[in-house]
Amino acid sequence: ETMSRQFEGPRPFGRETAVDIREEPESFVAAVDLPGFEREDIDLSVADRLLTIEAERETDDETEDERYVRRERRADSIHRSIRLPADVRAEDAAATYNNGVLTVTLPKLLVEDDEDSHRIDVE
C-alpha cells in the first residue's frame, strides 16, 4: 500500500531530469533525458561557463465530453543550469534531439600556448 502511494499524485519532473556531461579532447558533450518533449519545447543557452536547459510542455485542453477514469499526463517544465569546467565557444555549440534525448556539443575555447606566454630573456 505504501509503495502504491509513491506512484500517485504529481511528481516534480525537474528533479528527475538526468544530465551526463562527457569531456572530449576538443569539446564537452551533454546528454539530457527529456522524454515527451518536442524540439519546439526546448530552450538552450550558454553563458559564462553555465549551460542552461529549459523545457515546457502542456497537455491538450479537455473537452466536456471526455470522461477520464485516471489522468496523470499534465503540463511539465524543467529548468537545469550546469556549470561547465572550462570556457566554451558558445557561437559554435550544436544540439540534436532524438528519441527523448537532447545532445549538446560545446567546443572548448582552446588558447594557444604562444598567445598566453611571454618570452623572458635571460641576461
MIFI-909393 format. One line per field, with one value per residue (C-alpha): residue number from 1; residue in three letters; x, y, z. Coordinates in steps of 0.2 Angstrom, whole numbers. Example, Ala and Ser with C-alpha at 12.3 -4.5 7.8 and 13.67 -1.06 7.14 Angstrom:
2
vopa = [1  2];
torfi = [Ala  Ser];
u = [62  68];
v = [-22  -5];
w = [39  36];
***
This chain:
123
vopa = [1  2  3  4  5  6  7  8  9  10  11  12  13  14  15  16  17  18  19  20  21  22  23  24  25  26  27  28  29  30  31  32  33  34  35  36  37  38  39  40  41  42  43  44  45  46  47  48  49  50  51  52  53  54  55  56  57  58  59  60  61  62  63  64  65  66  67  68  69  70  71  72  73  74  75  76  77  78  79  80  81  82  83  84  85  86  87  88  89  90  91  92  93  94  95  96  97  98  99  100  101  102  103  104  105  106  107  108  109  110  111  112  113  114  115  116  117  118  119  120  121  122  123];
torfi = [Glu  Thr  Met  Ser  Arg  Gln  Phe  Glu  Gly  Pro  Arg  Pro  Phe  Gly  Arg  Glu  Thr  Ala  Val  Asp  Ile  Arg  Glu  Glu  Pro  Glu  Ser  Phe  Val  Ala  Ala  Val  Asp  Leu  Pro  Gly  Phe  Glu  Arg  Glu  Asp  Ile  Asp  Leu  Ser  Val  Ala  Asp  Arg  Leu  Leu  Thr  Ile  Glu  Ala  Glu  Arg  Glu  Thr  Asp  Asp  Glu  Thr  Glu  Asp  Glu  Arg  Tyr  Val  Arg  Arg  Glu  Arg  Arg  Ala  Asp  Ser  Ile  His  Arg  Ser  Ile  Arg  Leu  Pro  Ala  Asp  Val  Arg  Ala  Glu  Asp  Ala  Ala  Ala  Thr  Tyr  Asn  Asn  Gly  Val  Leu  Thr  Val  Thr  Leu  Pro  Lys  Leu  Leu  Val  Glu  Asp  Asp  Glu  Asp  Ser  His  Arg  Ile  Asp  Val  Glu];
u = [0  14  23  7  6  23  16  0  -1  10  29  41  48  63  71  70  80  96  111  128  142  157  174  182  198  191  173  161  146  130  116  100  84  69  56  39  45  45  60  50  48  66  76  95  108  126  135  150  153  134  124  105  92  73  59  40  25  7  -7  -21  -36  -50  -67  -83  -87  -71  -73  -56  -55  -37  -27  -9  -2  0  10  28  43  61  75  93  109  125  142  155  173  180  176  167  164  145  143  149  138  127  112  102  86  82  70  69  87  95  113  123  141  150  168  181  189  207  220  236  252  260  246  247  265  278  296  309  327  340  354];
v = [0  12  8  12  29  33  32  43  61  74  71  86  82  94  83  68  76  66  75  67  78  70  78  75  82  97  98  94  84  84  71  76  65  75  62  68  85  92  101  117  115  116  132  131  144  145  160  162  143  140  128  132  120  124  114  116  106  107  94  95  105  94  94  92  75  67  56  51  37  42  56  58  67  85  101  99  111  109  121  115  125  116  124  119  116  127  141  136  144  147  153  135  125  112  102  87  79  61  49  60  63  80  80  97  98  113  116  121  138  132  145  143  142  156  168  167  166  180  176  182  185  179  191];
w = [0  4  -12  -22  -14  -21  -39  -36  -37  -46  -46  -49  -66  -64  -51  -62  -77  -79  -87  -91  -97  -105  -109  -125  -131  -140  -133  -119  -124  -113  -114  -106  -104  -110  -114  -120  -126  -143  -151  -150  -131  -128  -125  -123  -119  -113  -105  -93  -92  -87  -98  -96  -101  -101  -107  -105  -112  -109  -110  -123  -117  -110  -119  -109  -117  -111  -96  -88  -76  -72  -78  -75  -90  -87  -90  -86  -85  -81  -78  -76  -75  -76  -73  -86  -80  -94  -106  -122  -139  -137  -155  -161  -150  -158  -151  -158  -150  -154  -145  -130  -128  -130  -135  -134  -141  -134  -141  -129  -130  -134  -130  -140  -128  -138  -135  -116  -114  -114  -118  -105  -109  -98  -95];
***
